């Protein structure tokens, strides 16, 4: 891996970064970052530019949203790239739109009792999910233009919920928590409410400490989770029960029961990380998994077997950048279009862009 | 939260050791530095320091560089944040360990001005050594 850009501007740790999925193309990319300085910064530049001098670099900070009252923990672009959702420690979620270069708040989501930790858009762009230290997961639906109403308040986790993430194609939500478990939520058959359809915890070969984040592969057939227990776990989340070998003998299972989504453990990656793994991301294009950890390193993993062999998975580490940041790395995100580009955020207040060398 | 140790047994505070041991014995230097930093921290629930409450004693200190933490008897883990040592006054040991190691929760808690002031009050006796 080589560092191609260092984006300076934040005056405190950077918690998250997010690439705009539509605006980012081969010669112009848009990246949002948020952090402990209570700001969100929007950066724009060319990923093929690896000039180290800031005066000739194509990258610059195009906008700063600084009306937050507390740390902005997470940000997520809508699938159409037009809206940016933010999660703040003041417990309020916000949706921002670029209006002639300035970002304006077009909606707020209030309801959490304390710090909101994560916010995520569904694949359709009509639902938002939020979660926080109050142990709840909320689902919001866009009723009219920029008007979000609560659909469900989901209680189930026994502790602080760190991350929420929707499946890339289905209306299925995954949450991960300080209670060491991952929960899967789906709408009830009558569509009025959501409920927990599965919990992945230590008995299912899950984690033994806080699960900080999860990520799906390109088609959502697999998911990877990362934890304070220093492990990455890969799960089979394919929805077709007939593809899950251990279910194929249950011939009584009605095929119309769409929510037979029994996720199972596929692989555990252990012995690689020395400190808490804060973030993991699965490239939609290259299939590589990147991780960010408290040991200041970014690691990249690749599958070592035929991915169509669904009952097992073998991954190996193919890259490691030690001292990627001078302190903890909090987030990693693959570029949506360019296979080799990775963005990272660290406690050192920097956003860094990396190119994976083959 | 009700006081968990309403009638503490108070121990004598040993004199501060000013002389450093010989070079080469690096782990001993770190242990003594850790004790010097920690012994005077006041428990927020009592007007006594951790050493006076016998939570800390030189014999029980171990510096674990790999994990960036200092272990003391009875296994009160202190999180070493660059430049500062942070101690929580609660005696619920295992739950406290996980809380202290969760930097997101620590950062969020320190944004609470009341809690931040409580921590500053606990650490105030250290200022004379800085």
HADDOCK unambig.tbl for C-alpha pairs under 7 A between the chains (distance, minus, plus):
! none
